[in-house]
């Protein structure tokens, strides 16, 4: 019953969005306003358009603990709100209407709370609440209602780019994008990335890579997969600059301690730039990361071969390989999901 109500709620909001957009003039397309905690008056704020190569499309200044943007755009898009000093504050959908954004720059968890006031943002806020409350089934149903709509829009495009775990579903959603979004370069690049990702999803063969360890010695993934002592290899794509990556390291250490002697090896592939070599090295020691660790020193740039070959959309991303076959048997699973899977594979 709950799932049906969520689907009805999402579809009603999406229908409302279409009606709003059709009657809206570009000159008053949307307003973004809200309050901010933890930033001084005079702090400069920017909106960066993800679908336009993170181009700055609007600026404003904090005044009396509040702010207001009037971006001049012609179609819905997904934006990131930053300070001029490049501190990320929020991300949300720009679309017709008044978008309300409450910012607490002193709370790191506030980054992921989204915005309210317009159909797509209200759906997104509801999805965030469901995930945070552990109602994953309902959250998945709500996402499906957005991705499987007869015509998809900016929220669906954001979900495909940043959240959707099903590559096939993502590609299908891109095929039904509204005309104002369908021809964006961003969409063409995302479609190409997802097509490549299909090759390294569950059932595909792993792609070899070779990068230096902390001592500068090259270590290939194939040498770890082909090691007769290893039954499964978990490739962990991460970086010290990725807060989410560092946050789950203790869980990864626990996973390694639990299954290493039974045949699990980890190939930790860091995307730290050369300037963070010492930080990367000390992070390995401080967190007791005693598995195989290498770094491509790309900083996570799009020209990283590992990022390209595995079509990485985010860090961390994990890939579990069966050493006997070289086949990928899991991708993108959380550590608790990997724990449950390895408990069956390595009893």
C-alpha positions, -999 to 999 in steps of 0.1 A, spaced: 0 0 0 28 24 9 46 18 -24 14 25 -44 9 58 -25 45 68 -32 41 61 -69 9 81 -71 26 109 -52 56 110 -75 35 109 -107 12 137 -95 42 159 -88 58 151 -122 25 160 -140 24 192 -120 60 200 -131 51 196 -168 22 220 -164 43 246 -145 70 245 -171 47 250 -201 33 282 -187 65 297 -173 84 326 -189 122 323 -191 125 358 -175 110 345 -143 119 308 -147 127 302 -111 139 318 -78 162 301 -53 162 315 -18 168 305 17 187 310 49 222 300 58 239 292 91 277 293 95 286 318 68 294 354 73 273 381 56 290 391 24 300 355 15 297 350 -22 276 321 -34 275 304 -68 253 279 -87 272 255 -109 252 237 -137 262 200 -138 246 195 -172 267 223 -186 301 212 -175 297 229 -141 294 263 -156 286 291 -131 251 302 -140 242 325 -111 258 343 -82 246 361 -51 258 372 -17 248 363 19 229 392 35 214 391 70 219 353 70 198 348 38 204 346 1 184 347 -32 193 336 -67 176 344 -100 193 321 -125 186 328 -162 182 293 -178 160 279 -205 155 243 -192 155 224 -159 190 213 -147 208 199 -117 230 224 -98 255 225 -70 256 254 -47 291 265 -36 308 294 -19 332 314 -40 359 296 -20 347 263 -34 330 249 -3 300 228 -14 268 236 3 239 218 -15 227 203 -47 192 203 -62 171 206 -93 166 240 -109 131 242 -124 101 266 -126 89 279 -93 104 291 -60 130 267 -46 137 268 -9 171 259 4 181 259 40 218 257 46 238 248 77 275 251 67 285 238 101 269 204 96 285 181 70 254 159 69 234 190 57 251 187 23 228 158 13 194 172 24 184 188 -9 158 215 -14 120 219 -13 92 240 -30 90 225 -65 79 191 -77 112 175 -85 129 188 -54 100 176 -32 103 141 -47 140 142 -42 136 153 -6 112 125 0 136 100 -15 164 113 8 141 109 38 132 73 29 169 64 25 179 80 58 151 62 76 161 28 62 131 24 40 152 13 10 124 -6 -7 101 25 -7 130 47 -18 137 23 -47 101 24 -57 101 62 -57 132 63 -79 117 37 -103 86 59 -107 109 88 -118 131 67 -141 103 48 -157 81 78 -164 68 81 -200 90 112 -204 119 117 -181 134 150 -170 162 167 -150 156 147 -118 158 114 -137 189 126 -155 205 134 -121 195 100 -107 210 82 -137 242 102 -133 246 99 -96 224 72 -80 209 46 -104 226 13 -99 210 -4 -129 229 6 -160 203 -8 -183 175 11 -165 197 43 -168 202 39 -205 165 33 -210 157 65 -190 180 85 -212 161 73 -243 129 90 -229 144 124 -219 124 155 -226 135 172 -259 150 202 -240 175 178 -223 179 150 -248 205 167 -270 228 179 -243 265 170 -246 262 158 -210 236 132 -220 257 120 -249 288 116 -226 267 99 -199 252 75 -225 287 66 -237 299 61 -201 270 38 -192 276 18 -224 312 12 -213 300 4 -177 280 -25 -190 313 -43 -198 324 -42 -162 291 -49 -145 282 -83 -129 289 -110 -154 316 -91 -173 353 -98 -173 376 -76 -152 399 -52 -171 435 -53 -160 454 -23 -147 488 -16 -133 498 12 -110 527 19 -85 525 10 -48 538 32 -20 574 22 -29 569 30 -66 568 -6 -77 542 -14 -104 515 -39 -93 490 -52 -118 455 -63 -109 461 -95 -129 490 -105 -106 467 -103 -76 438 -122 -94 462 -149 -106 478 -154 -72 469 -190 -62 463 -179 -26 434 -156 -36 399 -168 -43 383 -134 -46 397 -100 -52 378 -68 -41 389 -38 -61 383 -6 -41 383 26 -61 388 54 -35 408 85 -26 418 104 6 400 135 -7 367 115 -8 351 118 27 327 89 20 357 67 11 376 75 43 344 71 64 340 34 54 376 24 58 371 9 92 344 -14 78 367 -24 50 395 -32 75 371 -54 94 360 -71 62 396 -78 53 404 -92 87 374 -115 86 380 -130 51 416 -125 41 428 -158 55 399 -176 37 410 -162 3 400 -126 0 425 -100 -12 418 -63 -17 433 -42 -45 430 -6 -33 432 18 -62 435 53 -50 428 83 -73 449 107 -52 470 133 -71 508 133 -68 506 162 -44 488 140 -18 513 112 -19 524 116 17 488 120 28 478 88 9 508 69 24 500 80 60 463 72 55 473 36 47 493 33 79 469 51 102 440 30 90 458 -4 90 452 -9 53 475 -39 49 462 -51 16 475 -43 -19 475 -5 -24 483 14 -55 476 49 -68 471 62 -103 479 98 -92 452 112 -114 432 130 -87 401 113 -102 403 132 -135 383 119 -164 414 110 -183 423 83 -157 425 50 -175 410 31 -145 382 56 -143 375 53 -180 378 15 -182 355 9 -153 332 39 -161 334 52 -125 307 77 -117 316 81 -81 341 71 -53 341 48 -36 332 20 -60 339 -16 -53 342 -45 -78 344 -81 -66 362 -106 -89 361 -144 -89 398 -153 -93 390 -187 -110 370 -172 -139 380 -135 -139 343 -127 -139 329 -97 -119 304 -111 -95 295 -78 -76 298 -41 -83 289 -11 -61 278 -31 -31 281 -16 4 304 -32 29 276 -48 48 263 -63 16 297 -76 7 300 -91 42 268 -111 36 280 -122 2 315 -132 13 300 -151 43 284 -175 17 314 -176 -6 340 -180 21 323 -198 50 
